[in-house]
Amino acid sequence: MTVALRAGAESDVTPSGTGSDPKSWWALVLAGGDGVRLRPLTRRIAGDERPKQFCRILGRATLLEQTVTRAELVIPPDHVLVAVVRAHERFYAPLLAGISPRCMVIQPENRGSASAILYAVLRLLTMGPGGPVAILPSDHHVSSDRAFMAHVEGAFDLVVSRPELAIVLGIAPDTDDVEYGWIEPGEVIEGPSPWPLFRVHNFWEKPPRAVADTLRAGGCLWNSFVIVAYPSLLASLIRRAVPALGAAFAAVESRLSTPWEDDSIRRLYSGLPPADFSNEVLAPSVASLAVLPVKGVAWSDLGEARRVMATLARIGMSPAWAEASA
């Protein structure tokens, strides 16, 4: 697919020319959350205080392992980065023993998704020329890994020809759940097939039911928080939206991928305020965003117990922990 960058468009990226080669693609799995809302359920399942991404909620693999496996359907295994928090080491270390140290983005503390993403993409930029990166949260379930990752592949193909855009995967809603963020699509950029792409007109963060019903009826989409973009564009969007965060990381950029990285990051995080990528970066950056609708794939963010139980019912799974608590 070849689409020329529109004349006069400003771009915060300088593609290396390798972006269309799947061997140059990257993934960043976000696994640094504390999973507080689901803690009563995960405590019952695992018997300890581990966050949900390190828990075997659906089947024998943890949510983190399932996400990494899903990513590797499209991304070379040595190009899958995982962002974690040092305090969770006893939970993630056994699961990620095969991950290269260069692909481990270990944060001293949880300072929100914007900090995790900025740290990871700045690390990527020190690792030489490369292609786009897919941001993948580690607490999602999809009905078909292959079908979902086919949409991610489509986003990679599109972003190579539109490097000035960050492409968000939007989910066609199949329930009346109003606790998700919503994306209101704008004008068509690409279409109609194989992967229609739309500008983002607006973000709606967990609107009241009446508004959510209107959004659903109007063809709006759930925000999956799965994003494909060039690392330099993501860094630019964060710096623009949260200047203090960008300035803080600027002080340590030269030490990334060096023996001094760990000490510099530890000092940085000790005074770093939390920053949320969805609310503080995506919402004010709609001019640089596009949305690719995901259809034919059931999706759920497993952040609440009711969604876990609904997902188990939908896929016909009854794990031992669910039977014991019935």
Secondary structure, DSSP 8 states (H G I E B T S, - for coil): ------TT---S----S-TTSGGG-EEEEE------TTHHHHHHHHSS---GGGS--SSSS-HHHHHHHHHTTTS-GGGEEEEEEGGGHHHHTTTSTTS-GGGEEEESS---HHHHHHHHHHHHHHT-S---EEEEESSEEES-HHHHHHHHHHHHHHHHH-TT-EEEEEE---S---SSEEEEEEEEEE-SSSS-EEEEEEEEES--HHHHHHHHHTT-EEEEEEEEE-HHHHHHHHHHH-HHHHHHHHTTGGGTTSTTHHHHHHHHHTT-----HIIIIIGGGGGGEEEEEE-S--EEE--SHHHHHHHHHHHT---HHHHHH-
